[in-house]
């Protein structure tokens, strides 16, 4: 449910990764404010489930965000259904077990576990492609519609961009890249009236990380204990906690002079030194 209403009836929004928990909620919130929303995801069924729930102002579009032809076809379909895109959310992203260590820190006597030296080049490239290359290619395609008439781009960064988490070096570095890319795009497109910002969620329970945070019986894992100990508000975020920030950035009236920012929504995690 939206915490406040803004008029987005002039917005045509393309959202990648829209079959996921967070970007699906973003699609619902923007549509409630009058936007026409295209939900892009390689998992078309997941995107369609959200689009069907929203109704006539939403379409689901199968899209591989690492394939320029697939992106071009998605853009063509959206332009035909809704017109030129003037609002883009780069939400596609994620991590890979092939780029994740089993140990938090390295000691010389570790044996039989997947450490830093066991991580694969394939895993590293996959994570960077999923988070950075996808945002690059999708922005190239859709920002072309915005250069003459202005627009709004929101990237999804992460707490990993501020403070790299143990075990996930590729994902942490990739999300730091997303934040940097956000700032670069903001400067580059400012003369065109295109604002570019990022939202950096703290810790939310999603389909991607649920198994890392809770055991099969529902008990919290040791990693959950560490996360909550480092979060001053002592809880995980709810997806609804992100909607106010989204609508603030979505509204030209509210944030028309805001560009190049990366906004943490994290319960204080990025501010806490641990002492």
C-alpha positions, 0 to 999 in steps of 0.5 A: 500500500502506498504511503502517499500518492503522486501523479504518475499518469504521464509515466511509461515505466520499464522495470527489469527483474520485475518478477522478483519480490522488490521490483514486483512491489515497485510495479504495483506501487507505480501503477497505483499512481497511474503509471503504465508499467512494463514488467521485464523478466527472463522469467515471463511467468513471474512477471505475468503473475504481477502484471495480471494482478495490476491489470490493464496498465501493466504488461509482462515482457520476457526479456534477457537483459544480457541480449541486445536483441532481446532488449530491443524486442522488449522495447519495441513491444512496450513502445507499441503498447504504451508509447515511449519509455520515460522511466526506467528501473534497472532491477535485474541482478543477483549473485551466484554460488560460483562466486561465493566463498564458504569462509568469511576470512582466510587462514592458512590451515583451511582445508576442504572448503570453497575459499577465495582461490576456488571461486571460478572466473565463470561465476565472477563474470556471471555476477558482473554481467547480471548486475553491471552489464545488464544495467548498461545494455538496458540503459543504452536501449531505453535512455535513447527515448529520453534524450530529447524529452527527459526521463528518470532512471532508478538503479538498484544498488545494495548495502554491499556497495557501501560495506562489502559483505563477507563471502560475496566478493563479486556481488559486493564489487558489482553493486559498488559498480552499480552505484558508481555507474549511477553517478556517472550516468547522472552527470552524463545525462543531466543536460538532457533532463534525465535524472539518475539515482539509486536505491540501496536496500539494506537487508530484506528477505527475498526469494534469493536470500531466504535460504541464507537467512533461515534454516528449513525449520524457520530458525534464523541462521548465524548470518541473520544474527550478525546482520541484525546485530549490525542493524541499529533498528534490529529487524529486516526491512519490509518491501513496503519500507522501500515504497516511500523512497521509490515514490519520492524519486519517481515524482518530478515535483518532489525530487526534480533537483535530485540526481546522482544519489544512492539512498540507503534504506537500511535501518541504519546499517550503513551508519553503524560502525559496530562500536 
